[in-house]
Amino acid sequence: MTSIKDSTYRPVLTEKARVRLLKREHQEYARPAMILRVLPNPSCRPENQWYDVRFDDGLSGRFLGRYLERINSEGTDRKEGGKTFAA
């Protein structure tokens, strides 16, 4: 059995990355979110990677990476101090 510490596996998405949900049947479909936590992946297979995310409206969820798409924070709106600013 290979140790996770010895593995060269790296999750595609990292903590604090901005993403959009691609799961059509979910109420937060296409809404922006941030990766809060990359969950352990003992299989080291990208298709088995789970992430905890928090949407900009405050809801949280746990999703497989295939349902998340990285978005570029440049040129998108971001919130600071309760106000929205264009980046």
C-alpha positions as CSV (number, residue, x, y, z in Angstrom):
1,M,0.0,0.0,0.0
2,T,1.3,3.4,-1.0
3,S,1.4,6.1,1.6
4,I,-0.3,9.4,0.7
5,K,2.8,11.3,1.8
6,D,4.8,9.3,-0.8
7,S,2.3,10.0,-3.5
8,T,2.8,12.5,-6.2
9,Y,-1.0,13.0,-6.5
10,R,-2.1,16.6,-6.2
11,P,-5.8,17.7,-6.3
12,V,-6.7,19.8,-9.3
13,L,-8.3,22.4,-7.2
14,T,-6.7,24.0,-4.1
15,E,-8.1,25.7,-1.0
16,K,-9.4,29.2,-1.6
17,A,-9.8,28.6,-5.4
18,R,-12.9,30.2,-6.9
19,V,-15.2,27.7,-8.6
20,R,-18.6,27.4,-10.2
21,L,-21.0,24.5,-9.5
22,L,-21.8,22.5,-12.7
23,K,-24.4,20.1,-11.1
24,R,-27.6,21.1,-12.9
25,E,-30.0,19.6,-10.5
26,H,-28.6,21.5,-7.5
27,Q,-30.1,24.8,-6.4
28,E,-26.8,26.6,-6.5
29,Y,-26.1,25.5,-10.1
30,A,-23.7,27.9,-11.9
31,R,-23.2,30.1,-8.8
32,P,-19.7,31.1,-7.7
33,A,-18.1,29.6,-4.6
34,M,-14.8,29.1,-2.9
35,I,-13.0,25.9,-2.0
36,L,-12.9,25.7,1.8
37,R,-11.2,22.3,2.2
38,V,-9.8,19.6,0.0
39,L,-10.8,16.3,1.5
40,P,-8.4,13.4,1.9
41,N,-8.4,11.1,-1.1
42,P,-6.8,7.8,-0.2
43,S,-7.3,6.4,-3.7
44,C,-5.3,9.3,-5.2
45,R,-7.6,9.2,-8.2
46,P,-8.9,12.6,-9.4
47,E,-12.4,11.2,-10.1
48,N,-12.7,10.4,-6.4
49,Q,-11.7,13.9,-5.1
50,W,-14.2,15.6,-2.9
51,Y,-14.2,19.3,-1.9
52,D,-16.0,21.4,0.7
53,V,-17.2,24.7,-0.8
54,R,-19.0,27.8,0.4
55,F,-21.1,29.7,-2.1
56,D,-21.1,33.5,-2.1
57,D,-24.6,33.5,-0.6
58,G,-23.3,31.6,2.4
59,L,-24.5,28.1,1.7
60,S,-22.0,25.3,2.0
61,G,-21.8,21.9,0.3
62,R,-19.5,18.9,-0.5
63,F,-19.0,18.0,-4.1
64,L,-16.9,15.8,-6.3
65,G,-14.4,17.7,-8.4
66,R,-16.2,16.8,-11.7
67,Y,-19.0,19.1,-10.6
68,L,-16.7,22.1,-10.0
69,E,-15.2,24.4,-12.6
70,R,-12.4,26.8,-11.7
71,I,-13.3,30.4,-12.5
72,N,-10.9,33.3,-12.8
73,S,-11.4,35.9,-10.1
74,E,-10.1,38.6,-12.5
75,G,-12.9,40.5,-14.2
76,T,-15.6,39.0,-11.9
77,D,-17.4,40.7,-9.0
78,R,-16.1,40.1,-5.6
79,K,-17.5,41.1,-2.2
80,E,-15.6,43.0,0.4
81,G,-17.1,44.3,3.6
82,G,-20.7,43.7,2.5
83,K,-20.3,45.7,-0.7
84,T,-19.7,44.4,-4.2
85,F,-16.7,45.7,-6.1
86,A,-15.6,45.0,-9.7
87,A,-12.1,43.4,-9.7
